[in-house]
Amino acid sequence: MGSTVDIASSFIEGAPPSELADVVKDIKALTSDDEPDLIAKLKPAFQKYNEEQLVAVKLPGASDYVLVSSYNKISSSPPRYYDSASSTSFEFDHTTAKASSPQSYTHETQHSTLVQSILKSLSAHFSEHYPPTSSAAFTACATPDDSQIAVLISSTKSSPKNFISGQWRSRFLFDPASSSLSGSIRVNVHYYEDGNVALTTKKEIDGVDVGGSDGGSVVRKIAAIEKQYQEEVNRTIVGMNESSFKNLRRQLPVTRQKVEWEKIRGYGLGSDLRGEAKR
């Protein structure tokens, strides 16, 4: 068995979108007596989670969200990131998921013109295809080695009162030298009312020819890939509803009403379940 830190880190890394705070609350309740300073030891796990999830945060005094990722990181101590669209850098506390200390910042890259071109086209694509949600943002930035351009989109919808959360993440790398696009799309949905149902799916993209080296061509190819994958997921879900789920369990009993399982001992074995009046 691993250490408490290792086990807690695995819980954090597996937290559903927008539910990290709930997971941390449970970790504190389970370990407060044994590891009073555990949360401080989990900072690497928080950072890995936030960067992998492409967490979207609001800067102080701003209305738009910005993304946190390994691609737009400036420094690790303290963790600091930048946003190409607003030419701003900011500090980010991975434990509290709060942004602070925004400053004017322009990232030096040989691809600055292309980055701005992609951002312009990406803004239109984002506005058209990504409706307002709990938190959503996009960015384009040069990779740390300045050889490629990272194009990132993250959209999370969370409704705790309806026991559901979901997220779409697109992570692409465009290589200007070969005009090719690689990356992945990840979709996560968690539904947890009177149960626990999760959907986790991803699509890998490897070396797709963009057919051009301008921002418009890059974003049009991304839009086509996203549309194709969304249609694939929709067909799969419809197929599961029509076959797999129906085979697992009858949707409703013959009364066409949900069974109140906590009152099951009070049901008449035959008459109540058939909806007949008691005699």
C-alpha positions as CSV (number, residue, x, y, z in Angstrom):
1,M,0.0,0.0,0.0
2,G,1.3,3.5,-0.9
3,S,1.8,6.4,1.5
4,T,-1.1,8.6,2.5
5,V,0.3,11.3,0.2
6,D,0.4,8.9,-2.8
7,I,-3.1,7.7,-2.2
8,A,-4.5,11.2,-1.7
9,S,-2.7,12.3,-4.9
10,S,-4.4,9.6,-6.9
11,F,-7.8,10.8,-5.5
12,I,-7.0,14.3,-6.7
13,E,-5.8,13.3,-10.1
14,G,-9.0,11.3,-10.6
15,A,-11.4,14.0,-9.4
16,P,-14.2,14.8,-11.9
17,P,-14.3,18.2,-13.5
18,S,-15.2,21.1,-11.1
19,E,-15.4,18.6,-8.2
20,L,-11.9,18.9,-6.8
21,A,-13.0,20.9,-3.8
22,D,-15.4,18.1,-2.8
23,V,-12.6,15.6,-3.1
24,V,-10.3,17.7,-1.0
25,K,-13.0,18.1,1.6
26,D,-13.3,14.3,1.9
27,I,-9.5,13.9,2.0
28,K,-9.3,16.3,4.9
29,A,-12.1,14.5,6.8
30,L,-10.4,11.1,6.3
31,T,-6.8,12.1,7.1
32,S,-6.9,15.1,9.5
33,D,-5.9,13.1,12.5
34,D,-3.0,11.2,10.8
35,E,-1.7,13.9,8.4
36,P,-2.6,17.5,9.6
37,D,-0.3,19.0,7.0
38,L,-1.3,16.7,4.2
39,I,-2.8,19.4,2.0
40,A,0.6,21.3,1.8
41,K,2.3,18.0,0.7
42,L,-0.3,17.6,-2.1
43,K,0.8,20.8,-4.0
44,P,2.4,18.8,-6.9
45,A,-0.8,16.8,-7.3
46,F,-2.9,20.0,-7.4
47,Q,-0.6,21.5,-10.0
48,K,-0.7,18.3,-12.2
49,Y,-4.5,18.2,-12.0
50,N,-5.0,21.9,-12.8
51,E,-2.7,21.9,-15.7
52,E,-4.0,18.6,-17.1
53,Q,-7.6,19.8,-16.7
54,L,-6.8,23.1,-18.4
55,V,-8.5,24.9,-15.6
56,A,-10.2,28.2,-16.5
57,V,-10.0,31.0,-14.0
58,K,-10.9,34.6,-13.8
59,L,-8.2,37.2,-13.1
60,P,-9.0,39.9,-10.5
61,G,-11.1,42.6,-12.0
62,A,-11.6,40.7,-15.3
63,S,-14.8,39.2,-16.7
64,D,-13.2,36.7,-19.1
65,Y,-11.6,33.4,-18.1
66,V,-8.0,32.4,-18.9
67,L,-6.4,28.9,-19.0
68,V,-3.8,27.3,-16.8
69,S,-1.6,24.7,-18.6
70,S,1.9,23.5,-18.8
71,Y,2.3,25.3,-22.2
72,N,1.7,28.9,-20.9
73,K,3.7,28.5,-17.7
74,I,6.3,31.1,-17.0
75,S,7.7,30.0,-13.6
76,S,7.0,27.3,-11.0
77,S,7.9,29.1,-7.8
78,P,5.6,30.8,-7.4
79,P,3.5,29.2,-10.2
80,R,2.9,31.9,-12.8
81,Y,1.2,31.7,-16.2
82,Y,0.4,34.1,-19.1
83,D,-2.5,34.7,-21.4
84,S,-1.6,35.6,-25.0
85,A,-5.0,37.2,-25.8
86,S,-4.9,39.8,-23.0
87,S,-1.0,40.1,-22.9
88,T,-1.2,39.4,-19.2
89,S,0.7,37.2,-16.7
90,F,-0.7,36.0,-13.4
91,E,0.1,34.0,-10.3
92,F,-1.9,30.9,-9.6
93,D,-2.4,29.1,-6.3
94,H,-2.9,25.5,-7.2
95,T,-4.3,24.6,-3.8
96,T,-7.0,27.3,-3.7
97,A,-7.4,27.5,-7.5
98,K,-7.2,31.3,-7.3
99,A,-5.4,33.7,-9.7
100,S,-3.7,36.9,-8.4
101,S,-1.1,39.5,-9.2
102,P,-2.0,40.2,-12.9
103,Q,0.7,42.1,-14.8
104,S,1.2,43.2,-18.3
105,Y,3.2,40.6,-20.2
106,T,4.1,39.8,-23.8
107,H,5.7,36.4,-24.5
108,E,8.6,36.5,-26.8
109,T,8.3,34.0,-29.7
110,Q,9.2,33.7,-33.3
111,H,5.6,32.8,-34.0
112,S,4.0,35.9,-32.5
113,T,2.2,36.8,-35.8
114,L,0.8,33.3,-36.3
115,V,-0.3,33.1,-32.6
116,Q,-2.3,36.3,-33.0
117,S,-3.8,35.0,-36.2
118,I,-4.9,31.8,-34.5
119,L,-6.3,33.7,-31.6
120,K,-8.5,35.8,-33.9
121,S,-9.9,32.8,-35.7
122,L,-10.2,30.8,-32.4
123,S,-12.2,33.6,-30.8
124,A,-14.9,33.4,-33.5
125,H,-14.9,29.6,-33.4
126,F,-15.2,29.6,-29.6
127,S,-18.1,32.1,-29.6
128,E,-20.0,30.1,-32.2
129,H,-19.6,26.6,-30.8
130,Y,-19.1,26.9,-27.1
131,P,-22.1,28.3,-25.2
132,P,-21.6,30.1,-21.9
133,T,-20.9,27.6,-19.1
134,S,-19.6,27.5,-15.5
135,S,-16.1,28.2,-16.8
136,A,-14.7,28.2,-20.3
137,A,-11.7,29.7,-22.1
138,F,-9.3,29.2,-25.0
139,T,-5.7,30.2,-25.7
140,A,-2.9,29.8,-28.3
141,C,0.7,30.1,-27.2
142,A,4.1,28.9,-28.3
143,T,5.4,25.7,-26.7
144,P,8.3,26.1,-24.3
145,D,10.8,25.2,-26.9
146,D,9.2,27.6,-29.4
147,S,9.0,24.9,-32.1
148,Q,5.2,24.6,-32.1
149,I,2.0,26.4,-31.2
150,A,-0.4,25.0,-28.6
151,V,-4.0,25.6,-29.2
152,L,-6.1,24.9,-26.1
153,I,-9.9,24.9,-25.5
154,S,-11.6,24.0,-22.2
155,S,-15.3,24.2,-21.4
156,T,-16.7,23.0,-18.1
157,K,-20.4,22.9,-17.1
158,S,-21.2,22.2,-13.5
159,S,-24.6,22.0,-11.8
160,P,-24.2,20.6,-8.3
161,K,-27.9,21.0,-7.5
162,N,-28.6,18.7,-10.5
163,F,-25.8,16.3,-9.5
164,I,-24.0,16.7,-12.8
165,S,-20.7,18.0,-14.2
166,G,-19.1,17.8,-17.6
167,Q,-16.1,19.0,-19.5
168,W,-14.8,19.2,-23.1
169,R,-11.0,19.7,-23.5
170,S,-9.2,20.2,-26.9
171,R,-5.5,20.2,-26.8
172,F,-3.7,20.7,-30.2
173,L,-0.1,21.3,-31.2
174,F,0.4,22.9,-34.6
175,D,3.8,22.5,-36.3
176,P,4.4,25.5,-38.7
177,A,7.3,23.7,-40.3
178,S,5.2,20.8,-41.6
179,S,1.7,22.5,-41.4
180,S,0.5,19.5,-39.4
181,L,-1.7,19.2,-36.4
182,S,-1.5,16.7,-33.5
183,G,-3.3,16.5,-30.2
184,S,-6.3,15.1,-28.4
185,I,-9.9,15.8,-27.4
186,R,-11.2,14.6,-24.0
187,V,-14.8,14.5,-22.8
188,N,-15.8,13.8,-19.2
189,V,-19.3,13.7,-17.8
190,H,-20.2,12.8,-14.2
191,Y,-23.8,12.2,-13.0
192,Y,-24.2,11.3,-9.4
193,E,-27.9,11.5,-8.3
194,D,-28.8,8.3,-6.4
195,G,-25.8,6.7,-8.1
196,N,-22.5,7.3,-9.8
197,V,-22.3,7.3,-13.5
198,A,-19.2,8.6,-15.4
199,L,-18.4,8.9,-19.1
200,T,-14.7,9.4,-20.0
201,T,-13.7,9.3,-23.6
202,K,-10.9,10.7,-25.8
203,K,-9.7,11.0,-29.4
204,E,-6.1,11.2,-30.4
205,I,-5.1,13.2,-33.5
206,D,-1.7,12.5,-35.0
207,G,0.0,14.5,-37.8
208,V,-3.1,15.7,-39.6
209,D,-2.3,18.0,-42.6
210,V,-3.8,21.4,-42.1
211,G,-3.6,22.5,-45.7
212,G,-2.2,25.9,-44.9
213,S,0.0,27.8,-42.4
214,D,-2.3,30.7,-41.4
215,G,-4.5,31.0,-38.4
216,G,-7.7,30.5,-40.3
217,S,-6.6,27.2,-41.8
218,V,-5.5,25.9,-38.4
219,V,-8.8,26.7,-36.7
220,R,-10.9,25.4,-39.6
221,K,-9.2,22.0,-39.3
222,I,-9.7,22.0,-35.5
223,A,-13.4,22.8,-36.0
224,A,-13.7,20.0,-38.5
225,I,-12.0,17.5,-36.1
226,E,-14.2,18.6,-33.1
227,K,-17.4,18.4,-35.2
228,Q,-16.5,14.9,-36.4
229,Y,-15.8,13.7,-32.9
230,Q,-18.9,15.2,-31.4
231,E,-21.0,13.4,-34.0
232,E,-19.1,10.1,-33.1
233,V,-19.9,10.5,-29.4
234,N,-23.5,11.4,-30.1
235,R,-24.0,8.3,-32.2
236,T,-22.4,6.1,-29.6
237,I,-24.6,7.5,-26.8
238,V,-27.7,7.0,-28.8
239,G,-26.7,3.5,-29.6
240,M,-26.1,2.7,-25.9
241,N,-29.5,4.1,-24.9
242,E,-31.2,1.9,-27.5
243,S,-29.3,-1.3,-26.7
244,S,-26.8,-1.6,-23.8
245,F,-28.7,0.4,-21.2
246,K,-32.0,-1.2,-22.0
247,N,-30.4,-4.6,-21.5
248,L,-29.0,-3.7,-18.2
249,R,-32.3,-2.8,-16.5
250,R,-35.9,-2.0,-17.2
251,Q,-36.2,1.8,-17.3
252,L,-39.3,1.9,-15.2
253,P,-41.4,-0.9,-13.5
254,V,-44.8,-1.8,-15.0
255,T,-46.4,1.0,-13.0
256,R,-44.4,3.5,-15.0
257,Q,-43.2,5.1,-11.8
258,K,-39.9,4.9,-9.9
259,V,-39.8,2.4,-7.1
260,E,-39.1,4.0,-3.7
261,W,-36.5,1.5,-2.6
262,E,-36.3,2.8,1.0
263,K,-40.0,1.8,1.4
264,I,-39.7,-1.5,-0.4
265,R,-40.5,-3.5,2.8
266,G,-43.9,-1.8,2.8
267,Y,-44.9,-2.8,-0.7
268,G,-47.4,-5.6,-1.2
269,L,-45.4,-8.1,-3.3
270,G,-48.0,-8.3,-6.0
271,S,-50.7,-5.6,-5.7
272,D,-48.6,-2.5,-5.0
273,L,-46.1,-3.2,-7.7
274,R,-49.0,-3.8,-10.2
275,G,-50.6,-0.5,-9.1
276,E,-53.7,-2.3,-7.8
277,A,-55.7,-0.9,-4.9
278,K,-55.2,-2.5,-1.5
279,R,-58.2,-4.5,-0.3
